[in-house]
Amino acid sequence: MLPSHFFANLARMRLIYRWPLMRNIQPENIAEHSLQVAMVAHALGLIHNRLFGGNVDADRAAVMALYHDSSEVLTGDLPTPVKYFNPEIAREYKKIELAAEQRLLAMLPPELMEDFRPLLDSGAQDAELARLVKDADTLCAYTKCLEELSVGNREFEPARKRLEGMLEARMSPQMRYFIDVFVASFSLPLDELNAH
């Protein structure tokens, strides 16, 4: 049996920082971000099922979310203004991301590849669960902006506005519920979070 570098590479997620062009009061790496996205994707799935007649596997959405940025251990986190500077750059970067997904998948022992394919290969993912993960990813980017703004970091104001537009464009009943019930708390100081 040959050794695999798959999990050693994933352990490097903690070394890849998000928002690299912006001044951060609290730096955020993709390992931390992926955990938060997993929790929110799980919640969105549960909310969808419990309150809005859905029938999705919330646990599976959480696991997909844990791996959603894993290809960045090979590519780094390309800043949004660069990634979407023009359609040509966006298309080419998407090709790089897809190649990184396949490279990570190829690091696995053959007997595990098919189990990990729906977690790593964006082309092999369940579309409804992938949307939940993307919704959670967008919500988490938005709450990061709220946290930074709440401590006076105006650097995140343009990103907040852009993400509000993205949230409105993606809005679903479960997202609206999550925003209405949970999001305001991200702007509160610790004493107010613990007051209730």
N, CA, C and O of each residue as an XYZ file, in Angstrom:
784
protein
N       0.842     -1.174      0.000
C       0.000      0.000      0.000
C       0.897      1.250      0.000
O       1.809      1.375      0.817
N       0.619      2.162     -0.928
C       1.415      3.382     -1.048
C       0.925      4.439     -0.063
O      -0.267      4.506      0.236
N       1.845      5.266      0.443
C       1.404      6.341      1.335
C       0.630      7.417      0.552
O       0.874      7.632     -0.635
N      -0.287      8.072      1.228
C      -1.084      9.136      0.614
C      -0.795     10.453      1.323
O      -0.704     10.506      2.550
N      -0.655     11.501      0.545
C      -0.413     12.840      1.087
C      -1.708     13.641      1.212
O      -1.666     14.842      1.475
N      -2.858     12.986      1.025
C      -4.145     13.680      0.999
C      -4.404     14.458      2.295
O      -4.606     15.672      2.255
N      -4.399     13.777      3.426
C      -4.746     14.451      4.679
C      -3.651     15.396      5.151
O      -3.942     16.376      5.837
N      -2.411     15.127      4.805
C      -1.338     16.083      5.126
C      -1.555     17.385      4.358
O      -1.301     18.471      4.879
N      -2.025     17.268      3.121
C      -2.355     18.474      2.359
C      -3.545     19.199      2.969
O      -3.520     20.423      3.097
N      -4.592     18.463      3.350
C      -5.762     19.109      3.942
C      -5.427     19.783      5.266
O      -6.038     20.792      5.618
N      -4.464     19.237      6.002
C      -4.056     19.857      7.263
C      -3.492     21.254      7.028
O      -3.424     22.060      7.955
N      -3.094     21.539      5.809
C      -2.556     22.854      5.469
C      -3.647     23.897      5.249
O      -3.347     25.065      5.001
N      -4.910     23.482      5.339
C      -6.002     24.453      5.204
C      -5.867     25.571      6.244
O      -6.270     26.707      5.993
N      -5.308     25.251      7.392
C      -5.156     26.267      8.439
C      -4.119     27.317      8.081
O      -4.024     28.345      8.751
N      -3.336     27.072      7.029
C      -2.304     28.017      6.607
C      -2.765     28.960      5.499
O      -2.061     29.909      5.155
N      -3.951     28.697      4.939
C      -4.468     29.507      3.830
C      -5.448     30.521      4.401
O      -6.510     30.159      4.908
N      -5.079     31.796      4.315
C      -5.909     32.857      4.884
C      -6.837     33.454      3.845
O      -6.468     33.665      2.689
N      -8.056     33.720      4.297
C      -9.076     34.360      3.466
C      -8.917     35.874      3.518
O      -8.226     36.407      4.386
N      -9.559     36.553      2.589
C      -9.557     38.016      2.538
C      -8.120     38.560      2.471
O      -7.794     39.485      3.215
N      -7.257     38.019      1.610
C      -5.836     38.380      1.654
C      -5.509     39.828      1.279
O      -4.443     40.321      1.648
N      -6.383     40.513      0.567
C      -6.087     41.892      0.199
C      -6.650     42.897      1.197
O      -6.450     44.104      1.054
N      -7.353     42.394      2.208
C      -8.046     43.287      3.129
C      -7.433     43.246      4.522
O      -6.929     42.218      4.974
N      -7.492     44.397      5.188
C      -7.033     44.488      6.572
C      -8.077     43.789      7.442
O      -9.251     44.159      7.430
N      -7.651     42.795      8.182
C      -8.544     42.006      9.036
C      -8.227     42.275     10.502
O      -7.065     42.230     10.905
N      -9.248     42.554     11.296
C      -9.055     42.622     12.743
C      -8.809     41.207     13.264
O      -7.928     40.982     14.094
N      -9.603     40.257     12.761
C      -9.466     38.854     13.140
C      -9.195     38.037     11.876
O     -10.129     37.782     11.116
N      -7.957     37.618     11.626
C      -7.683     36.801     10.434
C      -8.503     35.506     10.460
O      -8.845     34.983     11.520
N      -8.803     35.013      9.267
C      -9.622     33.805      9.131
C      -8.963     32.883      8.120
O      -8.685     33.288      6.991
N      -8.712     31.640      8.524
C      -8.151     30.684      7.571
C      -9.265     29.799      7.018
O     -10.385     29.805      7.529
N      -8.948     29.038      5.968
C     -10.010     28.260      5.326
C     -10.446     27.052      6.155
O     -11.535     26.524      5.933
N      -9.636     26.611      7.090
C     -10.075     25.527      7.980
C     -11.171     26.044      8.905
O     -12.203     25.395      9.075
N     -10.944     27.217      9.504
C     -11.959     27.826     10.378
C     -13.225     28.135      9.587
O     -14.341     27.855     10.026
N     -13.022     28.713      8.424
C     -14.162     29.065      7.570
C     -14.962     27.819      7.187
O     -16.193     27.840      7.215
N     -14.280     26.749      6.834
C     -14.979     25.527      6.414
C     -15.797     24.928      7.547
O     -16.884     24.400      7.313
N     -15.291     25.003      8.764
C     -16.066     24.528      9.908
C     -17.344     25.347     10.067
O     -18.423     24.791     10.266
N     -17.217     26.664      9.979
C     -18.407     27.507     10.115
C     -19.392     27.242      8.979
O     -20.596     27.153      9.219
N     -18.901     27.116      7.746
C     -19.778     26.832      6.613
C     -20.480     25.487      6.815
O     -21.654     25.346      6.474
N     -19.780     24.513      7.360
C     -20.400     23.203      7.622
C     -21.545     23.332      8.625
O     -22.606     22.738      8.439
N     -21.331     24.107      9.686
C     -22.392     24.285     10.688
C     -23.600     24.994     10.086
O     -24.742     24.616     10.349
N     -23.346     26.025      9.278
C     -24.453     26.783      8.683
C     -25.160     25.951      7.607
O     -26.387     25.987      7.516
N     -24.411     25.208      6.796
C     -25.046     24.351      5.781
C     -25.930     23.302      6.452
O     -27.029     23.014      5.979
N     -25.450     22.738      7.543
C     -26.240     21.770      8.296
C     -27.532     22.419      8.788
O     -28.615     21.849      8.654
N     -27.406     23.616      9.358
C     -28.592     24.328      9.852
C     -29.557     24.650      8.718
O     -30.768     24.488      8.873
N     -29.038     25.100      7.587
C     -29.924     25.406      6.456
C     -30.687     24.166      6.004
O     -31.872     24.241      5.682
N     -29.997     23.023      5.981
C     -30.674     21.774      5.614
C     -31.770     21.413      6.604
O     -32.870     21.026      6.209
N     -31.468     21.541      7.886
C     -32.481     21.237      8.909
C     -33.663     22.193      8.822
O     -34.814     21.768      8.917
N     -33.385     23.478      8.642
C     -34.452     24.477      8.523
C     -35.305     24.179      7.300
O     -36.533     24.229      7.364
N     -34.651     23.870      6.188
C     -35.360     23.530      4.947
C     -36.300     22.336      5.168
O     -37.452     22.354      4.735
N     -35.797     21.313      5.840
C     -36.600     20.108      6.073
C     -37.721     20.348      7.084
O     -38.870     19.982      6.841
N     -37.389     20.954      8.199
C     -38.325     21.088      9.316
C     -39.418     22.124      9.050
O     -40.578     21.919      9.409
N     -39.037     23.238      8.418
C     -39.980     24.354      8.299
C     -40.546     24.568      6.902
O     -41.596     25.193      6.753
N     -39.869     24.061      5.878
C     -40.281     24.398      4.521
C     -40.477     23.179      3.624
O     -40.391     23.288      2.401
N     -40.739     22.026      4.224
C     -41.104     20.838      3.468
C     -39.993     20.208      2.648
O     -40.267     19.456      1.712
N     -38.757     20.499      2.981
C     -37.639     19.931      2.235
C     -37.341     18.501      2.640
O     -37.887     17.985      3.615
N     -36.478     17.882      1.884
C     -36.069     16.516      2.171
C     -34.616     16.342      1.722
O     -34.314     15.574      0.809
N     -33.723     17.084      2.398
C     -32.309     16.992      2.048
C     -31.547     16.334      3.193
O     -32.014     16.309      4.331
N     -30.387     15.810      2.882
C     -29.523     15.202      3.893
C     -28.628     16.296      4.477
O     -27.564     16.593      3.934
N     -29.067     16.890      5.583
C     -28.341     17.997      6.214
C     -26.950     17.555      6.667
O     -25.998     18.333      6.599
N     -26.832     16.312      7.127
C     -25.521     15.806      7.544
C     -24.561     15.756      6.359
O     -23.389     16.111      6.490
N     -25.051     15.321      5.220
C     -24.214     15.248      4.015
C     -23.800     16.651      3.568
O     -22.667     16.859      3.133
N     -24.719     17.607      3.678
C     -24.380     19.000      3.332
C     -23.240     19.495      4.210
O     -22.338     20.183      3.732
N     -23.279     19.148      5.489
C     -22.212     19.574      6.410
C     -20.868     18.976      6.008
O     -19.848     19.665      6.037
N     -20.863     17.706      5.635
C     -19.606     17.071      5.230
C     -19.102     17.686      3.924
O     -17.903     17.926      3.780
N     -19.998     17.942      2.975
C     -19.578     18.602      1.738
C     -18.950     19.961      2.041
O     -17.953     20.345      1.430
N     -19.539     20.677      2.983
C     -19.038     22.009      3.332
C     -17.639     21.939      3.946
O     -16.821     22.832      3.728
N     -17.365     20.889      4.707
C     -16.026     20.754      5.289
C     -14.950     20.723      4.213
O     -13.829     21.177      4.443
N     -15.281     20.196      3.050
C     -14.316     20.047      1.963
C     -14.449     21.118      0.880
O     -13.695     21.097     -0.093
N     -15.396     22.059      1.028
C     -15.737     22.935     -0.099
C     -14.592     23.817     -0.581
O     -14.568     24.171     -1.759
N     -13.654     24.185      0.267
C     -12.511     25.002     -0.146
C     -11.204     24.227     -0.124
O     -10.131     24.828     -0.180
N     -11.273     22.917     -0.044
C     -10.054     22.120      0.128
C      -9.083     22.263     -1.035
O      -7.876     22.131     -0.835
N      -9.565     22.528     -2.233
C      -8.646     22.677     -3.369
C      -7.725     23.883     -3.194
O      -6.701     23.983     -3.869
N      -8.080     24.791     -2.299
C      -7.243     25.973     -2.069
C      -5.912     25.630     -1.408
O      -5.020     26.477     -1.367
N      -5.752     24.411     -0.888
C      -4.425     24.028     -0.386
C      -3.440     23.934     -1.547
O      -2.227     24.000     -1.346
N      -3.962     23.780     -2.753
C      -3.114     23.719     -3.949
C      -3.086     25.043     -4.709
O      -2.092     25.365     -5.360
N      -4.164     25.804     -4.629
C      -4.264     27.035     -5.427
C      -4.084     28.309     -4.611
O      -3.802     29.368     -5.173
N      -4.242     28.220     -3.309
C      -4.337     29.419     -2.490
C      -5.728     30.017     -2.630
O      -6.551     29.514     -3.394
N      -5.989     31.086     -1.895
C      -7.280     31.771     -1.966
C      -7.106     32.996     -2.837
O      -6.548     34.000     -2.394
N      -7.575     32.927     -4.061
C      -7.469     34.067     -4.967
C      -8.500     35.109     -4.558
O      -9.687     34.794     -4.464
N      -8.071     36.345     -4.313
C      -9.018     37.385     -3.894
C     -10.130     37.601     -4.918
O      -9.893     37.560     -6.125
N     -11.332     37.827     -4.427
C     -12.514     38.018     -5.282
C     -12.307     39.090     -6.349
O     -12.677     38.865     -7.501
N     -11.731     40.251     -6.013
C     -11.558     41.261     -7.073
C     -10.666     40.783     -8.222
O     -10.824     41.229     -9.359
N      -9.738     39.884     -7.927
C      -8.880     39.330     -8.974
C      -9.629     38.218     -9.712
O      -9.658     38.189    -10.943
N     -10.233     37.307     -8.952
C     -10.921     36.146     -9.530
C     -12.017     36.561    -10.513
O     -12.217     35.910    -11.539
N     -12.722     37.642    -10.196
C     -13.845     38.076    -11.026
C     -13.568     39.403    -11.721
O     -14.499     40.135    -12.057
N     -12.267     39.724    -11.942
C     -11.900     40.966    -12.602
C     -12.538     41.069    -13.985
O     -13.017     42.129    -14.389
N     -12.535     39.950    -14.698
C     -13.240     39.889    -15.980
C     -13.633     38.433    -16.230
O     -13.114     37.530    -15.574
N     -14.548     38.199    -17.175
C     -15.032     36.822    -17.403
C     -13.939     35.844    -17.804
O     -14.006     34.666    -17.450
N     -12.941     36.308    -18.531
C     -11.865     35.414    -18.963
C     -11.061     34.893    -17.765
O     -10.766     33.701    -17.677
N     -10.714     35.793    -16.855
C      -9.980     35.371    -15.655
C     -10.837     34.403    -14.848
O     -10.336     33.382    -14.378
N     -12.124     34.710    -14.680
C     -13.023     33.829    -13.912
C     -13.076     32.436    -14.535
O     -13.015     31.438    -13.817
N     -13.188     32.357    -15.855
C     -13.229     31.046    -16.542
C     -11.932     30.280    -16.343
O     -11.949     29.085    -16.048
N     -10.808     30.965    -16.503
C      -9.516     30.298    -16.365
C      -9.278     29.839    -14.925
O      -8.750     28.751    -14.693
N      -9.669     30.674    -13.964
C      -9.481     30.267    -12.573
C     -10.373     29.069    -12.239
O      -9.972     28.197    -11.468
N     -11.570     29.020    -12.811
C     -12.444     27.862    -12.588
C     -11.755     26.588    -13.090
O     -11.861     25.539    -12.455
N     -11.063     26.672    -14.209
C     -10.323     25.520    -14.726
C      -9.224     25.104    -13.744
O      -8.989     23.914    -13.533
N      -8.560     26.087    -13.153
C      -7.513     25.792    -12.171
C      -8.113     25.097    -10.953
O      -7.554     24.125    -10.446
N      -9.252     25.602    -10.489
C      -9.930     24.970     -9.343
C     -10.318     23.531     -9.644
O     -10.124     22.643     -8.815
N     -10.869     23.301    -10.839
C     -11.267     21.945    -11.226
C     -10.057     21.010    -11.301
O     -10.133     19.856    -10.879
N      -8.957     21.508    -11.832
C      -7.732     20.699    -11.902
C      -7.221     20.382    -10.499
O      -6.756     19.270    -10.248
N      -7.304     21.348     -9.583
C      -6.870     21.116     -8.200
C      -7.759     20.083     -7.516
O      -7.268     19.251     -6.752
N      -9.064     20.128     -7.783
C      -9.967     19.127     -7.217
C      -9.552     17.727     -7.667
O      -9.503     16.795     -6.865
N      -9.255     17.593     -8.953
C      -8.864     16.279     -9.493
C      -7.511     15.835     -8.933
O      -7.297     14.649     -8.682
N      -6.612     16.779     -8.742
C      -5.304     16.435     -8.171
C      -5.448     15.947     -6.737
O      -4.801     14.975     -6.345
N      -6.287     16.609     -5.952
C      -6.532     16.142     -4.578
C      -7.152     14.750     -4.585
O      -6.736     13.870     -3.831
N      -8.138     14.561     -5.436
C      -8.799     13.259     -5.534
C      -7.795     12.164     -5.891
O      -7.867     11.051     -5.369
N      -6.871     12.483     -6.772
C      -5.861     11.505     -7.203
C      -4.875     11.152     -6.090
O      -4.164     10.153     -6.200
N      -4.817     11.937     -5.038
C      -3.929     11.646     -3.908
C      -4.480     10.523     -3.024
O      -3.749      9.930     -2.231
N      -5.756     10.243     -3.169
C      -6.385      9.218     -2.327
C      -6.053      7.815     -2.819
O      -5.796      7.616     -4.006
N      -6.057      6.848     -1.913
C      -5.956      5.460     -2.364
C      -7.148      5.140     -3.282
O      -8.257      5.617     -3.039
N      -6.934      4.353     -4.310
C      -8.012      4.065     -5.275
C      -9.294      3.556     -4.626
O     -10.392      3.858     -5.093
N      -9.155      2.785     -3.551
C     -10.356      2.219     -2.919
C     -11.213      3.270     -2.206
O     -12.342      2.968     -1.818
N     -10.710      4.490     -2.025
C     -11.479      5.555     -1.362
C     -11.927      6.662     -2.307
O     -12.729      7.515     -1.925
N     -11.424      6.658     -3.523
C     -11.693      7.766     -4.448
C     -13.175      8.019     -4.674
O     -13.616      9.168     -4.641
N     -13.940      6.977     -4.900
C     -15.361      7.179     -5.212
C     -16.146      7.686     -4.007
O     -17.162      8.361     -4.171
N     -15.690      7.370     -2.805
C     -16.347      7.898     -1.603
C     -16.108      9.400     -1.464
O     -16.983     10.137     -1.010
N     -14.919      9.845     -1.857
C     -14.565     11.255     -1.725
C     -14.948     12.091     -2.943
O     -15.014     13.316     -2.851
N     -15.199     11.449     -4.080
C     -15.501     12.201     -5.301
C     -16.635     13.214     -5.099
O     -16.471     14.364     -5.507
N     -17.773     12.857     -4.496
C     -18.842     13.857     -4.340
C     -18.511     14.967     -3.334
O     -19.232     15.960     -3.243
N     -17.430     14.797     -2.589
C     -17.012     15.830     -1.639
C     -15.987     16.780     -2.257
O     -15.931     17.956     -1.898
N     -15.184     16.273     -3.180
C     -14.077     17.050     -3.741
C     -14.316     17.532     -5.163
O     -13.851     18.608     -5.539
N     -15.028     16.757     -5.947
C     -15.230     17.054     -7.363
C     -16.538     17.812     -7.525
O     -17.617     17.228     -7.424
N     -16.442     19.123     -7.779
C     -17.653     19.942     -7.864
C     -18.585     19.488     -8.980
O     -19.785     19.759     -8.927
N     -18.056     18.802     -9.988
C     -18.895     18.295    -11.063
C     -19.660     17.032    -10.711
O     -20.540     16.612    -11.463
N     -19.338     16.420     -9.579
C     -19.987     15.166     -9.184
C     -20.890     15.343     -7.964
O     -21.329     14.362     -7.363
N     -21.164     16.590     -7.601
C     -21.923     16.842     -6.373
C     -23.419     16.919     -6.632
O     -23.862     17.333     -7.704
N     -24.180     16.517     -5.638
C     -25.622     16.673     -5.647
C     -25.922     18.176     -5.733
O     -25.464     18.947     -4.891
N     -26.680     18.587     -6.737
C     -26.903     20.013     -7.001
C     -27.612     20.720     -5.850
O     -27.267     21.854     -5.519
N     -28.594     20.069     -5.239
C     -29.341     20.711     -4.153
C     -28.453     20.908     -2.923
O     -28.519     21.948     -2.267
N     -27.627     19.916     -2.613
C     -26.717     20.064     -1.480
C     -25.622     21.074     -1.779
O     -25.215     21.832     -0.899
N     -25.142     21.088     -3.020
C     -24.120     22.066     -3.405
C     -24.670     23.484     -3.263
O     -23.941     24.398     -2.880
N     -25.940     23.664     -3.567
C     -26.546     24.996     -3.397
C     -26.610     25.364     -1.923
O     -26.327     26.507     -1.566
N     -26.975     24.421     -1.059
C     -26.991     24.701      0.383
C     -25.606     25.123      0.873
O     -25.479     26.049      1.674
N     -24.578     24.441      0.389
C     -23.210     24.771      0.790
C     -22.842     26.162      0.281
O     -22.241     26.946      1.016
N     -23.191     26.477     -0.952
C     -22.897     27.799     -1.503
C     -23.654     28.879     -0.733
O     -23.111     29.949     -0.458
N     -24.900     28.598     -0.391
C     -25.683     29.552      0.412
C     -25.008     29.782      1.763
O     -24.891     30.919      2.220
N     -24.569     28.701      2.393
C     -23.892     28.804      3.689
C     -22.579     29.563      3.550
O     -22.239     30.374      4.411
N     -21.843     29.308      2.480
C     -20.579     29.990      2.221
C     -20.807     31.502      2.110
O     -20.050     32.293      2.673
N     -21.844     31.888      1.386
C     -22.163     33.302      1.208
C     -22.600     33.924      2.536
O     -22.196     35.039      2.865
N     -23.417     33.207      3.289
C     -23.831     33.703      4.608
C     -22.632     33.895      5.532
O     -22.565     34.884      6.262
N     -21.702     32.973      5.504
C     -20.529     33.071      6.384
C     -19.618     34.226      5.971
O     -19.033     34.886      6.830
N     -19.492     34.474      4.684
C     -18.714     35.637      4.239
C     -19.396     36.914      4.721
O     -18.732     37.860      5.144
N     -20.716     36.934      4.655
C     -21.481     38.100      5.108
C     -21.316     38.315      6.615
O     -21.103     39.443      7.059
N     -21.412     37.246      7.396
C     -21.263     37.414      8.849
C     -19.845     37.822      9.219
O     -19.648     38.524     10.211
N     -18.849     37.394      8.438
C     -17.479     37.863      8.653
C     -17.421     39.378      8.486
O     -16.780     40.069      9.278
N     -18.086     39.891      7.462
C     -18.131     41.341      7.255
C     -18.784     42.033      8.443
O     -18.294     43.061      8.908
N     -19.883     41.479      8.935
C     -20.570     42.086     10.085
C     -19.672     42.110     11.316
O     -19.643     43.096     12.052
N     -18.943     41.023     11.534
C     -18.034     40.968     12.687
C     -16.948     42.028     12.572
O     -16.652     42.728     13.540
N     -16.356     42.144     11.393
C     -15.298     43.137     11.195
C     -15.850     44.559     11.331
O     -15.216     45.409     11.957
N     -17.005     44.818     10.760
C     -17.612     46.150     10.850
C     -17.984     46.499     12.290
O     -17.891     47.657     12.697
N     -18.404     45.496     13.055
C     -18.838     45.756     14.441
C     -17.696     46.219     15.338
O     -17.933     46.799     16.398
N     -16.457     45.966     14.918
C     -15.305     46.431     15.696
C     -14.602     47.589     14.986
O     -13.442     47.892     15.262
N     -15.327     48.228     14.068
C     -14.839     49.449     13.454
C     -13.992     49.297     12.212
O     -13.395     50.275     11.762
N     -13.914     48.109     11.641
C     -13.101     47.903     10.444
C     -13.944     48.203      9.201
O     -14.636     47.324      8.687
N     -13.881     49.441      8.726
C     -14.664     49.885      7.564
C     -14.188     49.245      6.256
O     -14.856     49.357      5.229
N     -13.058     48.589      6.297
C     -12.518     47.900      5.113
C     -13.547     46.919      4.534
O     -13.542     46.645      3.334
N     -14.420     46.399      5.385
C     -15.361     45.354      4.964
C     -16.716     45.899      4.506
O     -17.603     45.113      4.172
N     -16.897     47.205      4.482
C     -18.179     47.773      4.064
C     -18.519     47.492      2.608
O     -19.647     47.083      2.332
N     -17.604     47.690      1.660
C     -17.958     47.344      0.273
C     -18.272     45.849      0.098
O     -19.169     45.488     -0.663
N     -17.538     44.992      0.798
C     -17.807     43.548      0.706
C     -19.178     43.232      1.292
O     -19.906     42.405      0.743
N     -19.541     43.881      2.401
C     -20.866     43.667      2.992
C     -21.962     44.006      1.986
O     -22.906     43.237      1.805
N     -21.834     45.151      1.338
C     -22.848     45.564      0.354
C     -22.928     44.570     -0.800
O     -24.018     44.187     -1.225
N     -21.769     44.156     -1.302
C     -21.739     43.185     -2.407
C     -22.387     41.863     -1.988
O     -23.149     41.267     -2.749
N     -22.076     41.414     -0.771
C     -22.621     40.144     -0.285
C     -24.116     40.246     -0.002
O     -24.838     39.266     -0.191
N     -24.599     41.400      0.445
C     -26.049     41.568      0.612
C     -26.762     41.378     -0.721
O     -27.818     40.747     -0.779
N     -26.186     41.922     -1.791
C     -26.760     41.719     -3.122
C     -26.752     40.258     -3.530
O     -27.719     39.760     -4.107
N     -25.656     39.573     -3.228
C     -25.569     38.142     -3.539
C     -26.599     37.348     -2.741
O     -27.236     36.439     -3.272
N     -26.760     37.694     -1.465
C     -27.742     36.989     -0.637
C     -29.152     37.200     -1.172
O     -29.942     36.258     -1.230
N     -29.470     38.425     -1.562
C     -30.803     38.689     -2.118
C     -31.035     37.899     -3.392
O     -32.130     37.384     -3.619
N     -30.000     37.802     -4.229
C     -30.128     37.060     -5.488
C     -30.302     35.568     -5.248
O     -30.946     34.885     -6.044
N     -29.732     35.048     -4.150
C     -29.779     33.613     -3.853
C     -30.896     33.260     -2.868
O     -31.098     32.081     -2.577
N     -31.612     34.235     -2.356
C     -32.493     34.062     -1.207
C     -33.456     32.877     -1.366
O     -34.099     32.695     -2.399
N     -33.519     32.094     -0.309
C     -34.441     30.967     -0.195
C     -35.133     31.112      1.157
O     -34.668     31.877      2.001
N     -36.223     30.399      1.379
C     -36.887     30.505      2.684
C     -35.977     30.142      3.854
O     -36.034     30.782      4.904
N     -35.133     29.114      3.681
C     -34.253     28.730      4.781
C     -33.171     29.785      5.037
O     -32.766     29.991      6.181
N     -32.706     30.447      3.984
C     -31.743     31.529      4.178
C     -32.408     32.705      4.895
O     -31.829     33.274      5.819
N     -33.619     33.069      4.473
C     -34.336     34.175      5.114
C     -34.524     33.871      6.599
O     -34.315     34.744      7.441
N     -34.914     32.653      6.922
C     -35.086     32.262      8.324
C     -33.765     32.405      9.078
O     -33.728     32.985     10.163
N     -32.683     31.877      8.504
C     -31.381     31.949      9.171
C     -30.979     33.404      9.407
O     -30.508     33.752     10.490
N     -31.162     34.245      8.406
C     -30.821     35.662      8.543
C     -31.661     36.308      9.639
O     -31.133     37.008     10.503
N     -32.970     36.072      9.600
C     -33.870     36.702     10.574
C     -33.592     36.249     12.004
O     -33.716     37.042     12.937
N     -33.223     35.000     12.185
C     -33.074     34.441     13.534
C     -31.643     34.558     14.071
O     -31.450     34.820     15.259
N     -30.651     34.370     13.218
C     -29.285     34.222     13.718
C     -28.299     35.338     13.372
O     -27.354     35.563     14.128
N     -28.485     36.032     12.276
C     -27.424     36.896     11.766
C     -27.169     38.142     12.608
O     -26.014     38.541     12.759
N     -28.197     38.766     13.156
C     -27.984     40.005     13.923
C     -26.996     39.803     15.078
O     -26.287     40.736     15.454
N     -26.946     38.624     15.626
C     -26.053     38.342     16.761
C     -24.581     38.493     16.408
O     -23.758     38.716     17.297
N     -24.231     38.377     15.132
C     -22.825     38.468     14.738
C     -22.241     39.865     14.941
O     -21.022     40.036     14.904
N     -23.091     40.855     15.153
C     -22.618     42.224     15.390
C     -22.539     42.573     16.865
O     -22.131     43.682     17.211
N     -22.921     41.654     17.741
C     -22.986     41.958     19.167
C     -21.668     41.674     19.880
O     -20.943     40.753     19.503
N     -21.355     42.462     20.910
C     -20.196     42.151     21.749
C     -20.507     40.971     22.660
O     -21.668     40.601     22.840
N     -19.466     40.388     23.230
C     -19.591     39.177     24.043
C     -20.600     39.316     25.167
O     -21.422     38.421     25.368
N     -20.558     40.414     25.902
C     -21.476     40.569     27.036
C     -22.933     40.515     26.591
O     -23.780     39.966     27.295
N     -23.227     41.088     25.418
C     -24.599     41.045     24.919
C     -24.967     39.654     24.398
O     -26.127     39.253     24.479
N     -24.004     38.927     23.873
C     -24.286     37.556     23.433
C     -24.650     36.670     24.609
O     -25.469     35.760     24.475
N     -24.047     36.931     25.761
C     -24.265     36.099     26.937
C     -25.352     36.636     27.860
O     -25.599     36.058     28.919
N     -26.005     37.730     27.478
C     -27.007     38.352     28.338
C     -28.334     37.595     28.355
O     -29.139     37.789     29.265
N     -28.567     36.757     27.386
C     -29.865     36.068     27.299
C     -29.779     34.634     27.745
O     -30.783     33.922     27.731
